[in-house]
């Protein structure tokens, strides 16, 4: 880590009255200079309530959009506008709208890994950390459309015993894990606790002792007395795990390529300290949204926040767009 870059970032934060929010999948150096590190739900909450004038979101662009939707008066910037998401790319607005229209009496439950346009035609947003609570709040008689991550939706459907209409999307990072190689790894390390993110294929989740969100997996490593964990999610999470439990052995779950032992999100890793410094210096790239779109997208995010906080919500009777 360059001391000069870090010193510049700290100075610029003070000068601009800026706050840095970083996702757990970012490089450790970025996590270490952030004011808040969290999963997508935690970052949305931090962004909604901050008093800073400038919010720099070190993650992927849809996360910055969520913050802008919830806190529109703040300037929201990112290190790199190309930090996208395969789930966003795999759920284009026109096709998602056509799918949504097939079930006008259904409740459209959309993963936060989605564009602002898709959020605007959804009834409620969720994250992997609050998914069960969100879905269980939906009346049993209403059909549920779940997108864009089919693996999270399938896992959740089985967990709570409700049938979903699933969008056929997937995270390009989490689908790379290989079940056969994972099985072999568990035989080599029978004392290891296998933990996995629900975006993984069900063939991977079948081997997991614990399936949960990024924050849930961090909690498991911090609190479980085991000394060895096999981890099936993006490698950036290891940074906080090692901080909380320097005594444990962390083993990355194997991917399809036998020559690679890692599984990095290529979009998260586009962000660098140098890009963060440049964004703070210039105020760009800035994330902006059309106000009418922002207002429509906020409805589904507000429902998520209300349900997560235990507040009652009203569901629309039908989709009419």
Secondary structure as the mmCIF struct_conf table of DSSP 4:
data_model
#
loop_
_struct_conf.conf_type_id
_struct_conf.id
_struct_conf.beg_label_comp_id
_struct_conf.beg_label_asym_id
_struct_conf.beg_label_seq_id
_struct_conf.end_label_comp_id
_struct_conf.end_label_asym_id
_struct_conf.end_label_seq_id
HELX_RH_AL_P HELX_RH_AL_P1 UNK A 3 UNK A 16
TURN_TY1_P TURN_TY1_P1 UNK A 17 UNK A 17
STRN STRN1 UNK A 18 UNK A 23
TURN_TY1_P TURN_TY1_P2 UNK A 24 UNK A 25
BEND BEND1 UNK A 26 UNK A 26
HELX_RH_AL_P HELX_RH_AL_P2 UNK A 28 UNK A 33
BEND BEND2 UNK A 35 UNK A 35
STRN STRN2 UNK A 36 UNK A 38
HELX_RH_AL_P HELX_RH_AL_P3 UNK A 40 UNK A 49
BEND BEND3 UNK A 53 UNK A 53
STRN STRN3 UNK A 54 UNK A 58
BEND BEND4 UNK A 59 UNK A 59
HELX_RH_AL_P HELX_RH_AL_P4 UNK A 61 UNK A 70
TURN_TY1_P TURN_TY1_P3 UNK A 72 UNK A 73
BEND BEND5 UNK A 74 UNK A 74
STRN STRN4 UNK A 75 UNK A 78
BEND BEND6 UNK A 79 UNK A 79
TURN_TY1_P TURN_TY1_P4 UNK A 81 UNK A 82
HELX_RH_AL_P HELX_RH_AL_P5 UNK A 86 UNK A 89
TURN_TY1_P TURN_TY1_P5 UNK A 90 UNK A 90
BEND BEND7 UNK A 91 UNK A 91
HELX_RH_AL_P HELX_RH_AL_P6 UNK A 93 UNK A 101
TURN_TY1_P TURN_TY1_P6 UNK A 102 UNK A 105
BEND BEND8 UNK A 106 UNK A 106
STRN STRN5 UNK A 107 UNK A 111
BEND BEND9 UNK A 112 UNK A 114
HELX_RH_AL_P HELX_RH_AL_P7 UNK A 116 UNK A 119
TURN_TY1_P TURN_TY1_P7 UNK A 120 UNK A 121
BEND BEND10 UNK A 123 UNK A 123
STRN STRN6 UNK A 124 UNK A 126
TURN_TY1_P TURN_TY1_P8 UNK A 128 UNK A 130
HELX_RH_AL_P HELX_RH_AL_P8 UNK A 131 UNK A 136
TURN_TY1_P TURN_TY1_P9 UNK A 137 UNK A 137
BEND BEND11 UNK A 138 UNK A 138
TURN_TY1_P TURN_TY1_P10 UNK A 140 UNK A 141
BEND BEND12 UNK A 142 UNK A 142
STRN STRN7 UNK A 144 UNK A 147
BEND BEND13 UNK A 148 UNK A 148
STRN STRN8 UNK A 149 UNK A 149
HELX_RH_AL_P HELX_RH_AL_P9 UNK A 150 UNK A 160
TURN_TY1_P TURN_TY1_P11 UNK A 161 UNK A 161
STRN STRN9 UNK A 164 UNK A 166
STRN STRN10 UNK A 169 UNK A 169
TURN_TY1_P TURN_TY1_P12 UNK A 172 UNK A 173
HELX_RH_3T_P HELX_RH_3T_P1 UNK A 174 UNK A 176
STRN STRN11 UNK A 177 UNK A 177
HELX_RH_AL_P HELX_RH_AL_P10 UNK A 179 UNK A 188
TURN_TY1_P TURN_TY1_P13 UNK A 189 UNK A 191
HELX_LH_PP_P HELX_LH_PP_P1 UNK A 192 UNK A 192
STRN STRN12 UNK A 193 UNK A 196
TURN_TY1_P TURN_TY1_P14 UNK A 198 UNK A 199
BEND BEND14 UNK A 200 UNK A 200
HELX_RH_AL_P HELX_RH_AL_P11 UNK A 202 UNK A 205
TURN_TY1_P TURN_TY1_P15 UNK A 206 UNK A 207
BEND BEND15 UNK A 209 UNK A 209
STRN STRN13 UNK A 210 UNK A 211
HELX_RH_AL_P HELX_RH_AL_P12 UNK A 214 UNK A 223
BEND BEND16 UNK A 227 UNK A 227
STRN STRN14 UNK A 228 UNK A 232
BEND BEND17 UNK A 233 UNK A 233
HELX_RH_3T_P HELX_RH_3T_P2 UNK A 235 UNK A 237
HELX_RH_AL_P HELX_RH_AL_P13 UNK A 238 UNK A 244
TURN_TY1_P TURN_TY1_P16 UNK A 246 UNK A 247
BEND BEND18 UNK A 248 UNK A 248
STRN STRN15 UNK A 249 UNK A 252
HELX_LH_PP_P HELX_LH_PP_P2 UNK A 253 UNK A 254
STRN STRN16 UNK A 255 UNK A 255
BEND BEND19 UNK A 256 UNK A 257
TURN_TY1_P TURN_TY1_P17 UNK A 258 UNK A 259
TURN_TY1_P TURN_TY1_P18 UNK A 266 UNK A 267
HELX_RH_3T_P HELX_RH_3T_P3 UNK A 268 UNK A 270
HELX_RH_AL_P HELX_RH_AL_P14 UNK A 273 UNK A 282
BEND BEND20 UNK A 285 UNK A 285
STRN STRN17 UNK A 286 UNK A 286
HELX_LH_PP_P HELX_LH_PP_P3 UNK A 287 UNK A 287
HELX_RH_AL_P HELX_RH_AL_P15 UNK A 291 UNK A 308
TURN_TY1_P TURN_TY1_P19 UNK A 309 UNK A 310
BEND BEND21 UNK A 317 UNK A 317
#
